[in-house]
Amino acid sequence: MTNTASAGGVPRWTIGDRMRKARLYAGMTPAEMAEDIGRTPHTIGNYENGKTKAPLLVLRQYAIRTGVPLEWIQYGTIDGHTPLSGTTVGELYKILVAA
């Protein structure tokens, strides 16, 4: 079986993907994030891998600790606009500042 990408398609990131990208952008390991927000590294892995849904409190903690907008972590948008999934977090900040 082969997977064929459709023309013009944009891959979507899950909340867990965006949580991981935010954490990595902040230069943190799962253990560091876990310690900072009072969770275990295993729980952080479960959130980021989509095995467990992260509660809103955790999403807010990620946003505060990483400096990445909560809206982007939750919905993949900034000011209601969906940037392309290939956009880096640094590029997202430029979009946010320009808005």
N, C-alpha and C positions, 0 to 999 in steps of 0.2 A: 504494500500500500504506500502511496506517495502523497505527500501534502503539497498542494499547489497554492501559492498565495494569489489571491485575486488582485487584478490590476487596480491600483489606486487605494488599496486597503491600508489602514493604519492599525498596527497592533495596539491592543489595549493593555494597560497595566492594571493589576488588581490593587486593592488597598495594601495588601501585604508587600507587593512589589514596590509601591511608593514608600511604604514604611522603611523597607530595606534601603532604598536609594537615599532617602533622607538621612538615615543613620550613617551610611557610608559617606555621604557628602560631609557630614559633621566629623568624619574621621574616627568614629566610634566602633568598637567591637560589640557583639551581642552581650558579652559579659559586662561591659561598661554601661551600656544602656540599661541592662537589667538592674545593676546596682543603683544607678541614678534614679530609676523610677520605681524601685521596690518590687521587682519581679525576678524570676529566675531566668537564666540564659535559655533554658528549655522552653519556657513560656514565650520568650521573645522569638525564638525560632518558630514556634507554632503560629504566632501572629503573622510573621513574615512569610511563612510557607502556606498560609491560608487554612491551616488545620483548625485554628481557633479564631473566632471573630474577636477582634480587639474592641474593648469598650471605649466609649467616647472619651473617658478620662485618660486612657492610655494614648489615644490619638492626640489629645491636647498636650500630654506630657512629651510625646515625640516632637510636636511642633515647637514647644517651648525649648526643649533641649537641643534640637537641631537647627532652629531658626528658619525652618521651612514652613510656609503658610499652611495652617490647618486645612483650609479649603482644598489645597492641592493634595494633601495626604488623604483626605476623605473622598474627594470626588474627581481628582485629576484635573481640576480647573483652577484658574486664577481670575478673579473678578468675573466669574461666569463664563469665561472663554476656555475652551479646551485646547491647550497647546499640543502639537504633535508629540507622539510618544517618544520619538527620538531626541526630543529636546532635553538638554541637560538641566540640572537644578540651577546652575549658574545662569543659564539662558532664561530660565523661568523668572529669576529675580529681575533680570533686565526687563522682561515683559511687565512684571508687577510695578517696577519703578516708573516705567513709561506710561502706565495707565493713569 
